[in-house]
Structure formats: C-alpha cells, structure tokens
C-alpha cells in the first residue's frame, strides 16, 4: 500500500486544526484546545519533513506554511483573549502585534538577503509558552510573557538586521 499525501495537504490540515485549537481555547475548553494545538504542531513539523523526504520541497509550500502559521498564531492569541476580553485585550493586542513582529522581521531580513533566526522567542518557543501557561491556568500572564518575549525578539532581530545592512 502506497501512502502518497502531498506535504501541502498536511500544511492545510495542520492550520485547520491549529485554528480549531484557538476556537476551543476561546470557548474555555483549555485542555482540549492545547491538545489539538499540540497535534497541529506535530503536523506542522511533519509537512516540512515529508516535503524533504519525498523531494517535494517548493517555494509555494514554504510560503503556504509561513502564512498559515500566522493565522494559527492569531487564532490562539484571540482565543486566549476571548476567555476574558475586557481584562485581556491589551496584553492580547501586544502579544499578537509582537508575535507578528517576530515573523515579519525575519521575512523582511530574508528579502534583503540576510539569514535571520536570532531571538529567544521563535515560533516553537511561543507555542510552548502558550500551551504551558494555559494548562497552568495563567492566561493573562501567558499573554504578557508572550508579548514581552516577542517584543524583545522583534527588537533584537531589527537590531541584528540593521547591523548586517550597514555592511551591505
């Protein structure tokens, strides 16, 4: 029996269940949401590995993966804010803004030819913080930690990219 699933299909599936995890978190099903998020992250790793092993690595696949990861990130943060919107909106706004900042600073650096993965709050770290913080019952603190670490990483990447661009 031959198992031939295109890696992009796994990427779409991973994103779909990642967004579902944000919904589950948002309606207060924290444990279920975190479990679904964990499964989503497994598939998010599998798609790239499968692409490399099957010789199906494409720029299109990398693009789809990066874009859909941002939707999952947003769903998780928005779901967490939805647990108490009046109390969590500000730290949620900061967490969302700076999480996107981590990603966009890398993308923009790469667009200028700079390889940039510096920083303490890459995506895997941010997802782990969310999972642990929510399971421990600290949604507000989780959003604050996510916001602060993402802000630090965003600023660190900007600094690193600007230093590299001075010599370009």
PyMOL commands that set and color helices and strands:
alter all, ss='L'
color gray80, all
select helices_A, chain A and resi 7-26+30-54+59-82+85-111+123-135+139-166
alter helices_A, ss='H'
color red, helices_A
deselect
rebuild
show_as cartoon
